[in-house]
């Protein structure tokens, strides 16, 4: 089960964090990887690491907030492989502020990076999947797309990730006739190079123990099993699912 040998898996936001972690997870299952992000040097370093283990990688520079660039990236992948089996929409960024003080620029930046980009990338690659009548789309939302929070004011991020949740349901319903599934993962607090300093403070550790039933943040790689399952042939009857992987944060 869960064999991705010769499957073409596209990962946006693969230069760091959760995107890089999931790319490694699919490499271990035999996939051919398309690594997309703006920071090409980071992608090339990851591709070199994965290639040393026998994984075929294609590095594609892509700003997911630019629809023309996204379309060009999709054309590059289709020309190289002729198909796309799995798309993981991981790329994102946010500017944090509350509703009373957030600026127009901060709002627009976050909505573009975390929601509109998912539309651009899904549209481009789903059109390739439609031709082959097969595809697995996995959108990375957030537990903050399901609930509010009292730890940090980040209204645009909540809004964008909530939009990704229902975008996922809409796409699942629309594309089912093409044998394309679309599901979302809602991560909780996960350790990455950008979050580790905050997550390991005494204050945040106490907050997690009070709000996360498992009492800790997610470790590197603990998102991979959910993504691998949703992307697999075995999950052919699973679509429109919103899967929190959050240590239980959204269950209480």
Rosetta silent file (secondary structure, phi, psi, omega in degrees, C-alpha in Angstrom):
SEQUENCE: XXXXXXXXXXXXXXXXXXXXXXXXXXXXXXXXXXXXXXXXXXXXXXXXXXXXXXXXXXXXXXXXXXXXXXXXXXXXXXXXXXXXXXXXXXXXXXXXXXXXXXXXXXXXXXXXXXXXXXXXXXXXXXXXXXXXXXXXXXXXXXXXXXXXXXXXXXXXXXXXXXXXXXXXXXXXXXXXXXXXXXXXXXXXXXXXXXXXXXXXXXXXXXXXXXXXXXXXXXXXXXXXXXXXXXXXXXXXXXXXXXXXXXXXXXXX
SCORE:     score description
SCORE:     0.000 S_00000001
   1 L     0.000  155.842  173.664    0.000    0.000    0.000 S_00000001
   2 L    60.243   41.513  177.324    0.909    3.670   -0.456 S_00000001
   3 L   -95.404  125.066 -178.743    3.445    3.095   -3.219 S_00000001
   4 L  -112.854   22.596  178.870    4.183    6.221   -5.277 S_00000001
   5 L   -56.300  125.706  179.610    6.728    4.725   -7.653 S_00000001
   6 L    69.319    5.423  172.364    6.706    6.752  -10.899 S_00000001
   7 L   -78.513  139.725  178.103    3.948    9.047   -9.581 S_00000001
   8 E   -95.241  115.091 -176.229    4.555   12.737  -10.302 S_00000001
   9 E  -115.389  119.401  179.627    4.034   14.726   -7.116 S_00000001
  10 E   -98.433  128.431  179.433    4.064   18.532   -7.249 S_00000001
  11 E  -123.248  112.608  172.499    4.804   20.361   -4.000 S_00000001
  12 E   -84.578  150.672 -177.141    4.404   24.125   -3.814 S_00000001
  13 L    69.290   33.664 -173.893    6.256   25.844   -1.001 S_00000001
  14 L   -85.237   -0.387 -174.104    8.861   23.073   -0.999 S_00000001
  15 L   -75.929  -16.943 -177.656   11.806   25.291   -0.118 S_00000001
  16 L  -164.594  176.102  169.824   11.303   25.021    3.637 S_00000001
  17 H    58.434 -139.438 -175.375    9.031   24.028    6.499 S_00000001
  18 H   -64.013  -34.059  179.306    6.102   21.708    5.970 S_00000001
  19 H   -62.050  -45.754  178.498    6.586   21.648    2.191 S_00000001
  20 H   -65.761  -39.504  178.891   10.129   20.328    2.487 S_00000001
  21 H   -61.225  -44.452 -178.382    9.040   17.832    5.137 S_00000001
  22 H   -71.468  -34.923  175.475    6.273   16.439    2.923 S_00000001
  23 H   -57.817  -42.752  178.461    8.535   16.327   -0.122 S_00000001
  24 H   -64.461  -37.679  178.539   10.857   14.084    1.857 S_00000001
  25 H   -62.681  -42.197  179.140    7.920   11.905    2.881 S_00000001
  26 H   -73.981  -30.639  175.226    6.857   11.333   -0.719 S_00000001
  27 H   -61.059  -39.811  179.410   10.456   10.746   -1.787 S_00000001
  28 H   -65.047  -20.934  179.534   10.601    7.877    0.680 S_00000001
  29 L   -96.796    6.872  172.901    7.565    6.348   -1.072 S_00000001
  30 L    94.570    9.711 -176.064    9.216    6.429   -4.501 S_00000001
  31 L   -73.246  156.098  163.813    7.620    9.526   -6.061 S_00000001
  32 E   -89.864  128.870 -171.109    9.072   11.767   -8.732 S_00000001
  33 E  -109.715  135.282  168.255    9.045   15.227   -7.201 S_00000001
  34 E  -107.351  114.023 -176.127    8.396   18.648   -8.658 S_00000001
  35 E  -101.350  117.278 -176.031    9.702   21.163   -6.130 S_00000001
  36 E  -120.695  137.253  173.707    8.216   24.646   -6.488 S_00000001
  37 E  -178.124  177.291  177.692    8.949   27.865   -4.598 S_00000001
  38 L   -82.730  -32.041 -174.347   10.501   31.279   -5.110 S_00000001
  39 L   -88.449   89.930 -173.464   13.824   30.471   -3.429 S_00000001
  40 H   -62.740  -36.719 -177.380   15.521   28.359   -6.072 S_00000001
  41 H   -63.416  -34.648  176.974   18.723   27.918   -4.103 S_00000001
  42 H   -69.867  -40.042  177.921   16.767   26.249   -1.283 S_00000001
  43 H   -63.199  -42.265 -178.536   14.963   24.016   -3.776 S_00000001
  44 H   -65.608  -36.102  177.479   18.220   23.005   -5.414 S_00000001
  45 H   -66.227  -41.595  177.492   19.721   22.078   -2.054 S_00000001
  46 H   -65.897  -42.977  179.541   16.691   19.922   -1.245 S_00000001
  47 H   -61.200  -38.773  178.620   16.750   18.352   -4.713 S_00000001
  48 H   -64.366  -41.760  179.169   20.435   17.494   -4.261 S_00000001
  49 H   -64.145  -44.646 -177.877   19.677   15.854   -0.918 S_00000001
  50 H   -72.362  -35.996  179.755   16.767   13.839   -2.297 S_00000001
  51 H   -64.480  -32.236  178.225   18.575   12.906   -5.507 S_00000001
  52 H   -63.103  -24.362  176.929   21.379   11.408   -3.451 S_00000001
  53 L   -94.392    6.337  175.842   18.781    8.954   -2.174 S_00000001
  54 L    97.649    8.485 -179.138   17.609    8.081   -5.681 S_00000001
  55 L   -88.600  131.750  174.125   14.661   10.472   -6.028 S_00000001
  56 L   -80.091  127.445 -176.594   14.082   12.186   -9.367 S_00000001
  57 E  -128.639  140.783  171.328   13.481   15.911   -8.792 S_00000001
  58 E  -119.905  121.711  179.369   12.492   18.798  -11.013 S_00000001
  59 E   -94.278  126.866 -179.191   13.092   22.272   -9.583 S_00000001
  60 E  -130.957  116.411  175.633   10.684   24.963  -10.773 S_00000001
  61 E   -70.787  129.584 -174.997   10.904   28.561   -9.612 S_00000001
  62 L  -155.175  124.351  169.332    7.361   29.755   -8.967 S_00000001
  63 L   -94.254  107.581 -172.355    5.688   32.707   -7.269 S_00000001
  64 L   -71.476   -6.935  177.049    2.278   31.242   -6.470 S_00000001
  65 L   -91.683    1.163  179.632    0.706   34.702   -6.187 S_00000001
  66 L  -114.909  108.468 -173.197    1.350   35.389   -9.896 S_00000001
  67 H   -62.823  -35.998  179.693   -1.126   33.500  -12.089 S_00000001
  68 H   -65.891  -40.195  178.613    0.976   33.842  -15.251 S_00000001
  69 H   -66.972  -40.238  177.796    4.025   32.404  -13.484 S_00000001
  70 H   -61.801  -45.355  179.716    1.930   29.551  -12.078 S_00000001
  71 H   -62.176  -38.248  178.169    0.570   28.721  -15.540 S_00000001
  72 H   -66.256  -39.684  178.189    4.107   28.722  -16.934 S_00000001
  73 H   -62.992  -42.769  178.974    5.246   26.388  -14.163 S_00000001
  74 H   -62.917  -39.612  178.415    2.398   23.988  -14.918 S_00000001
  75 H   -64.321  -37.963  177.858    3.311   24.016  -18.609 S_00000001
  76 H   -62.379  -43.724 -179.510    6.931   23.203  -17.715 S_00000001
  77 H   -67.015  -43.806 -179.505    5.855   20.215  -15.635 S_00000001
  78 H   -64.115  -38.401  179.024    3.461   18.931  -18.284 S_00000001
  79 H   -65.338  -37.291 -177.772    6.144   19.226  -20.959 S_00000001
  80 H   -73.217  -47.083 -170.533    8.603   17.290  -18.784 S_00000001
  81 H  -112.478  -21.823 -179.678    6.350   14.498  -17.530 S_00000001
  82 L    78.443   -0.424 -178.534    3.125   14.638  -19.543 S_00000001
  83 L  -163.311  162.792  170.969    1.073   14.179  -16.369 S_00000001
  84 L  -138.431  122.004 -177.637    0.612   15.243  -12.752 S_00000001
  85 L   -92.720  -39.091 -174.880   -0.646   12.679  -10.254 S_00000001
  86 E  -136.676  136.219  173.239   -0.565   14.604   -6.989 S_00000001
  87 E  -122.432  126.523  173.143   -0.605   18.305   -6.133 S_00000001
  88 E  -113.322  113.618  176.995    0.183   19.572   -2.653 S_00000001
  89 E   -88.036   96.206 -176.130   -0.664   23.240   -2.106 S_00000001
  90 L  -111.510  -26.930 -174.136    1.652   24.088    0.767 S_00000001
  91 L   -58.059  144.223  177.416    3.015   27.546   -0.083 S_00000001
  92 L   179.691  166.224  177.028    1.827   30.425    2.044 S_00000001
  93 L  -161.676  160.986 -177.913    2.756   33.458    4.114 S_00000001
  94 L  -151.787  150.592  168.539    0.960   35.795    6.491 S_00000001
  95 L  -114.595  122.919 -171.212    1.087   39.172    8.155 S_00000001
  96 L   -93.082  128.741  173.681   -0.431   39.000   11.591 S_00000001
  97 L  -167.305  161.058  177.857   -2.736   41.654   13.002 S_00000001
  98 L   -88.618  169.707 -173.838   -6.207   41.949   14.468 S_00000001
  99 L   -63.192  -27.166 -176.514   -9.320   43.272   12.779 S_00000001
 100 L   -77.179  -23.538 -173.058   -9.097   46.663   14.491 S_00000001
 101 L  -125.694   -9.164 -177.217   -5.627   47.532   13.260 S_00000001
 102 L   -61.809  135.675  178.713   -4.872   45.381   10.203 S_00000001
 103 L   -85.556  163.435  175.284   -3.977   47.463    7.152 S_00000001
 104 H   -58.312  -41.789 -177.699   -5.297   46.926    3.641 S_00000001
 105 H   -63.739  -43.021  179.510   -1.817   45.902    2.526 S_00000001
 106 H   -64.653  -41.675  177.554   -1.486   43.291    5.287 S_00000001
 107 H   -61.834  -52.316 -176.533   -4.922   41.883    4.479 S_00000001
 108 H   -61.529  -41.893  179.540   -4.314   41.715    0.722 S_00000001
 109 H   -57.818  -47.322 -175.610   -0.870   40.157    1.165 S_00000001
 110 H   -70.116  -43.349  178.475   -2.210   37.366    3.375 S_00000001
 111 H   -62.642  -42.237  179.086   -5.301   36.614    1.295 S_00000001
 112 H   -64.271  -44.321 -174.552   -3.199   36.496   -1.878 S_00000001
 113 H   -72.982  -34.996 -170.501   -0.510   34.289   -0.353 S_00000001
 114 H  -106.143  -16.838 -179.101   -2.755   31.859    1.509 S_00000001
 115 H  -125.165  -54.591 -178.393   -5.998   31.644   -0.469 S_00000001
 116 H   -61.173  -36.451  178.764   -5.824   33.154   -3.959 S_00000001
 117 H   -60.886  -36.143  179.282   -2.575   31.291   -4.619 S_00000001
 118 H   -64.572  -37.996  174.908   -4.316   27.976   -3.907 S_00000001
 119 H   -63.141  -48.636 -178.631   -6.856   28.834   -6.597 S_00000001
 120 H   -57.445  -49.360 -174.920   -4.147   29.740   -9.123 S_00000001
 121 H   -70.195  -41.102  178.931   -2.126   26.569   -8.563 S_00000001
 122 H   -63.383  -45.410  179.846   -5.138   24.260   -8.399 S_00000001
 123 H   -57.222  -47.362 -175.374   -6.616   25.681  -11.599 S_00000001
 124 H   -64.842  -46.065 -174.523   -3.358   25.245  -13.517 S_00000001
 125 H   -84.838  -27.553  176.014   -2.571   21.695  -12.414 S_00000001
 126 H   -66.282  -29.372  176.470   -6.140   20.397  -12.266 S_00000001
 127 H   -67.445  -28.733  172.462   -6.427   21.135  -15.977 S_00000001
 128 H   -72.380  -44.440  179.572   -3.558   18.699  -16.530 S_00000001
 129 H   -61.314  -37.081 -179.890   -5.217   16.123  -14.271 S_00000001
 130 H   -58.227  -40.014 -178.536   -8.493   16.499  -16.162 S_00000001
 131 H   -62.645  -34.580 -177.491   -6.820   15.345  -19.388 S_00000001
 132 H   -95.247   -4.923 -178.195   -5.647   12.114  -17.757 S_00000001
 133 L    53.426   47.443  176.088   -8.849   11.671  -15.712 S_00000001
 134 L  -164.127  139.534  173.688   -6.867   11.136  -12.533 S_00000001
 135 E   178.452  154.937  175.269   -5.556   13.326   -9.758 S_00000001
 136 E  -130.234  118.044  177.646   -5.097   13.918   -6.065 S_00000001
 137 E  -111.995  129.264  178.499   -5.157   17.496   -4.764 S_00000001
 138 E  -126.838  118.230  178.986   -4.223   18.205   -1.151 S_00000001
 139 E  -100.186  133.209  176.398   -4.551   21.720    0.218 S_00000001
 140 E   -93.457  106.485  175.536   -2.744   22.693    3.386 S_00000001
 141 L   -94.312 -130.020  179.694   -5.107   24.847    5.406 S_00000001
 142 L  -168.041  154.737  171.338   -4.709   25.261    9.169 S_00000001
 143 H   -60.313  -23.835  176.332   -6.545   24.524   12.373 S_00000001
 144 H   -72.568   -9.536  171.768   -6.961   28.313   12.376 S_00000001
 145 H   -82.205   -6.985 -178.274   -9.167   27.808    9.316 S_00000001
 146 L  -110.338  -26.653 -174.180  -11.612   25.952   11.564 S_00000001
 147 L  -142.945  167.719  168.464  -11.580   28.004   14.777 S_00000001
 148 L   -85.607 -174.786  177.259  -10.529   31.312   16.242 S_00000001
 149 L  -155.035  159.208  179.369   -7.710   31.664   18.748 S_00000001
 150 L  -112.974    5.903 -178.321   -6.620   33.729   21.714 S_00000001
 151 L   -83.903  -37.363 -175.714   -2.853   33.318   21.311 S_00000001
 152 L  -152.472  140.333  176.395   -2.294   35.783   18.477 S_00000001
 153 L   -81.304  115.944 -177.438   -4.386   38.254   16.467 S_00000001
 154 L  -152.301   63.492 -168.875   -4.249   37.103   12.844 S_00000001
 155 H   -64.518  -38.023 -179.367   -7.648   37.767   11.289 S_00000001
 156 H   -68.249  -36.729  178.566   -6.587   37.589    7.633 S_00000001
 157 H   -65.030  -45.408  175.177   -4.861   34.234    8.161 S_00000001
 158 H   -56.005  -45.096 -177.283   -7.991   32.802    9.781 S_00000001
 159 H   -64.330  -47.321 -178.511  -10.040   34.117    6.870 S_00000001
 160 H   -63.743  -45.280 -177.520   -7.743   32.788    4.173 S_00000001
 161 H   -70.586  -32.270  172.002   -7.387   29.348    5.698 S_00000001
 162 H   -64.542  -37.184  175.719  -11.140   29.131    6.267 S_00000001
 163 H   -63.056  -39.104  178.142  -11.542   29.959    2.592 S_00000001
 164 H   -62.289  -36.459  178.898   -9.196   27.119    1.668 S_00000001
 165 H   -59.999  -49.809 -177.042  -11.387   24.723    3.641 S_00000001
 166 H   -81.204  -24.865  169.192  -14.523   25.474    1.651 S_00000001
 167 H   -57.645  -42.290  179.534  -12.572   25.898   -1.600 S_00000001
 168 H   -59.661  -45.214  179.490  -11.518   22.294   -1.029 S_00000001
 169 H   -63.726  -42.375 -179.310  -15.116   21.131   -0.709 S_00000001
 170 H   -63.574  -44.206 -179.953  -16.165   23.032   -3.834 S_00000001
 171 H   -67.063  -39.152  177.824  -13.311   21.626   -5.896 S_00000001
 172 H   -58.521  -44.316 -179.498  -13.962   18.109   -4.615 S_00000001
 173 H   -68.555  -39.060 -176.229  -17.567   18.302   -5.764 S_00000001
 174 H   -72.101  -39.862 -171.137  -16.717   19.880   -9.113 S_00000001
 175 H   -97.423   -0.224 -179.998  -13.855   17.634  -10.153 S_00000001
 176 H   -56.908  -34.490 -178.166  -15.118   14.271   -8.934 S_00000001
 177 H   -66.816  -13.940  177.021  -16.458   13.528  -12.429 S_00000001
 178 H  -101.863   12.563 -178.521  -12.864   13.613  -13.687 S_00000001
 179 L    62.846   34.660  176.276  -11.678   11.118  -11.051 S_00000001
 180 E  -111.704  125.309  175.198   -9.873   13.913   -9.232 S_00000001
 181 E   -99.813  154.028  178.274  -10.109   14.048   -5.455 S_00000001
 182 E  -141.323  121.365 -178.768   -9.494   17.150   -3.383 S_00000001
 183 E  -134.621  164.079  179.973   -8.903   17.124    0.365 S_00000001
 184 E  -127.710  145.824  171.303   -7.445   19.470    2.941 S_00000001
 185 E  -111.757  135.573  178.599   -5.157   19.029    5.918 S_00000001
 186 E  -114.081   91.258 -178.920   -5.406   21.471    8.818 S_00000001
 187 E   -69.125  150.454  169.059   -2.111   21.377   10.708 S_00000001
 188 L   -90.418 -146.013  178.343   -1.808   22.530   14.263 S_00000001
 189 L   -74.686  119.442  179.411    1.398   23.892   15.742 S_00000001
 190 E  -124.390  142.978  178.926    4.315   22.288   13.912 S_00000001
 191 L   -78.090  123.436  170.261    8.006   22.784   14.408 S_00000001
 192 L  -135.952  176.135  179.190    9.788   24.341   11.445 S_00000001
 193 L   -63.208  -22.548  179.974   12.838   26.558   11.192 S_00000001
 194 L   -86.527  -22.970 -173.667   10.492   29.571   11.359 S_00000001
 195 L  -108.973  -13.647 -170.102    8.487   28.468   14.397 S_00000001
 196 H   -60.213  -37.765 -178.567   10.916   26.579   16.615 S_00000001
 197 H   -65.117  -38.910  179.269   12.069   29.613   18.613 S_00000001
 198 H   -72.982  -45.531 -175.593    8.489   30.581   19.479 S_00000001
 199 H   -62.523  -28.059 -174.832    7.231   27.071   20.138 S_00000001
 200 L   -97.559   13.214  172.702   10.008   26.319   22.590 S_00000001
 201 L   -78.160  157.262  179.759    9.487   29.328   24.852 S_00000001
 202 H   -61.598  -42.045 -177.793    8.166   28.714   28.344 S_00000001
 203 H   -63.446  -43.771 -177.475    5.022   30.768   27.684 S_00000001
 204 H   -74.414  -32.916  175.231    4.101   28.911   24.511 S_00000001
 205 H   -61.082  -42.132  177.753    4.905   25.541   26.028 S_00000001
 206 H   -66.026  -38.622  178.240    2.472   26.335   28.834 S_00000001
 207 H   -63.478  -43.973  179.458   -0.124   27.484   26.296 S_00000001
 208 H   -64.334  -39.763  179.288    0.170   24.242   24.322 S_00000001
 209 H   -64.564  -28.472 -179.499   -0.162   22.137   27.453 S_00000001
 210 H   -84.970  -24.952 -171.719   -3.366   24.030   28.270 S_00000001
 211 H  -116.910  -20.207 -178.635   -4.920   23.946   24.771 S_00000001
 212 L  -106.271  114.037 -177.048   -3.510   20.910   22.927 S_00000001
 213 L   -52.299  -37.493  178.002   -4.743   17.592   24.370 S_00000001
 214 L   -77.407   -8.684  170.081   -1.511   15.825   23.420 S_00000001
 215 L    76.596   13.341 -177.480    0.352   18.623   25.176 S_00000001
 216 L  -154.032  170.959  174.236    2.971   19.336   22.528 S_00000001
 217 L   -87.151  166.873  177.878    3.558   20.642   19.022 S_00000001
 218 E   -75.225  139.306 -179.184    3.823   18.449   15.938 S_00000001
 219 L   -91.646  162.528  179.270    7.245   17.101   15.135 S_00000001
 220 L   -54.773  127.637  177.827    8.944   17.026   11.752 S_00000001
 221 L    94.243  -12.619 -176.256    7.355   14.381    9.542 S_00000001
 222 L   -76.834   -8.055  172.794    4.173   13.886   11.562 S_00000001
 223 L   -86.394  -21.870 -172.339    2.128   15.539    8.817 S_00000001
 224 H   -59.754  -43.341 -177.352    3.423   13.146    6.166 S_00000001
 225 H   -59.736  -38.715  178.002    1.206   10.096    6.887 S_00000001
 226 H   -64.111  -43.657  179.426   -1.981   12.123    6.406 S_00000001
 227 H   -65.607  -42.673 -179.666   -0.755   13.573    3.132 S_00000001
 228 H   -63.510  -41.683  177.167    0.461   10.203    1.857 S_00000001
 229 H   -61.124  -51.634 -176.514   -2.878    8.589    2.664 S_00000001
 230 H   -64.798  -27.119 -179.352   -4.943   11.296    0.935 S_00000001
 231 H   -86.346   -6.451 -170.185   -2.657   11.227   -2.104 S_00000001
 232 L   -83.001  161.884  170.846   -2.728    7.462   -2.502 S_00000001
 233 H   -62.983  -33.126 -177.874   -4.623    5.217   -4.898 S_00000001
 234 H   -64.167  -22.465 -179.041   -6.038    3.533   -1.804 S_00000001
 235 H   -95.065   31.522 -175.555   -7.873    6.777   -0.902 S_00000001
 236 L   -61.885  -23.688 -177.008   -9.836    6.795   -4.169 S_00000001
 237 L  -103.223   15.535 -179.105  -13.171    7.123   -2.320 S_00000001
 238 L  -112.528  112.277  176.516  -12.020    9.954   -0.059 S_00000001
 239 L  -151.021  149.277 -178.155  -12.770   13.468   -1.265 S_00000001
 240 L    77.441   13.279 -176.333  -13.908   16.713    0.286 S_00000001
 241 L   -86.151  139.783  174.472  -12.407   15.695    3.635 S_00000001
 242 E  -112.707  109.366 -171.025  -10.993   18.270    6.044 S_00000001
 243 E  -108.995  105.413  172.876   -8.414   16.504    8.203 S_00000001
 244 E   -74.662  133.722  170.987   -7.044   18.265   11.293 S_00000001
 245 E  -125.260   84.371 -164.227   -3.611   17.066   12.360 S_00000001
 246 L  -140.225   17.154 -179.669   -3.334   19.215   15.433 S_00000001
 247 L    66.857   13.088  178.702   -2.787   17.098   18.527 S_00000001
 248 L    97.528    5.260 -176.152   -6.472   17.479   19.324 S_00000001
 249 H   -53.149  -43.583 -174.533   -6.593   21.301   19.433 S_00000001
 250 H   -87.402    4.218  179.514   -9.864   21.521   17.500 S_00000001
 251 H   -96.724   -2.864 -178.811  -11.613   18.726   19.406 S_00000001
 252 L  -127.221    0.000    0.000  -11.943   20.680   22.648 S_00000001
